[in-house]
Amino acid sequence: MESPVHSLQSLFKQLGLPDDPVSIDKFVAVHSPLKADLQLADAFFWTDSQKAFLREEIVEDADWAEVVDELNLMLRGGRGV
């Protein structure tokens, strides 16, 4: 059975954030760039439950890991908005 493929919009929805493209671009613009030594889940702007979700998905290389990595790159300036 194949793992589900999640989109950036579905990640934002999962995190309880506005998930339209304009809101995603604004979020990235406001919160980037992250410092190189800062883990994504340790950023100040996440709630405790968002932090836990992000950590779990990366540590377990779970279904959401790929799109969490994409967001991480975006917040570090790896993808233009």
C-alpha positions as CSV (number, residue, x, y, z in Angstrom):
1,M,0.0,0.0,0.0
2,E,1.4,3.4,-1.0
3,S,1.8,6.2,1.5
4,P,-0.6,9.1,1.0
5,V,0.9,12.2,-0.7
6,H,0.2,15.4,1.1
7,S,0.3,18.9,-0.3
8,L,1.6,22.1,1.3
9,Q,-2.0,23.3,1.5
10,S,-3.1,20.1,3.3
11,L,-0.1,20.5,5.8
12,F,-1.3,24.1,6.6
13,K,-4.8,22.8,7.1
14,Q,-3.5,20.0,9.4
15,L,-1.6,22.6,11.4
16,G,-4.8,24.7,11.7
17,L,-3.4,27.5,9.6
18,P,-5.0,29.3,6.6
19,D,-4.3,27.1,3.7
20,D,-4.9,29.2,0.6
21,P,-1.8,30.1,-1.5
22,V,-1.7,33.8,-0.5
23,S,-1.8,32.9,3.2
24,I,0.9,30.3,2.8
25,D,3.1,32.8,0.9
26,K,2.5,35.4,3.6
27,F,3.3,32.9,6.4
28,V,6.6,32.1,4.7
29,A,7.5,35.7,4.1
30,V,6.7,36.7,7.7
31,H,8.5,33.8,9.4
32,S,11.6,33.4,7.2
33,P,14.5,33.0,7.1
34,L,14.9,30.6,10.0
35,K,18.3,30.5,11.6
36,A,20.5,27.7,10.3
37,D,20.9,26.1,13.8
38,L,17.2,26.2,14.6
39,Q,15.1,23.1,14.1
40,L,11.8,23.8,12.3
41,A,9.7,22.5,15.2
42,D,11.6,24.8,17.7
43,A,10.6,28.0,15.9
44,F,8.8,30.4,18.2
45,F,5.7,30.8,16.1
46,W,4.4,27.2,16.5
47,T,1.9,26.1,19.2
48,D,2.9,23.2,21.4
49,S,0.6,20.8,19.4
50,Q,2.1,22.1,16.1
51,K,5.6,21.5,17.4
52,A,4.8,18.0,18.5
53,F,3.2,17.2,15.1
54,L,6.2,18.5,13.2
55,R,8.7,16.7,15.3
56,E,6.8,13.4,15.2
57,E,6.4,13.5,11.4
58,I,10.1,14.1,10.8
59,V,11.5,11.7,13.5
60,E,9.2,8.9,12.3
61,D,9.7,9.7,8.6
62,A,5.9,9.5,8.5
63,D,3.4,10.4,5.8
64,W,3.8,14.1,6.3
65,A,7.6,14.2,6.4
66,E,8.1,15.1,2.8
67,V,5.9,18.2,2.9
68,V,7.2,19.2,6.3
69,D,10.7,19.1,4.7
70,E,9.3,21.3,1.9
71,L,8.0,23.8,4.4
72,N,11.4,23.7,6.2
73,L,13.2,24.6,3.0
74,M,10.8,27.4,2.2
75,L,11.3,28.9,5.6
76,R,15.1,28.8,5.1
77,G,14.9,30.5,1.7
78,G,15.2,27.3,-0.3
79,R,12.2,28.1,-2.4
80,G,11.0,31.5,-3.5
81,V,7.6,32.8,-2.5
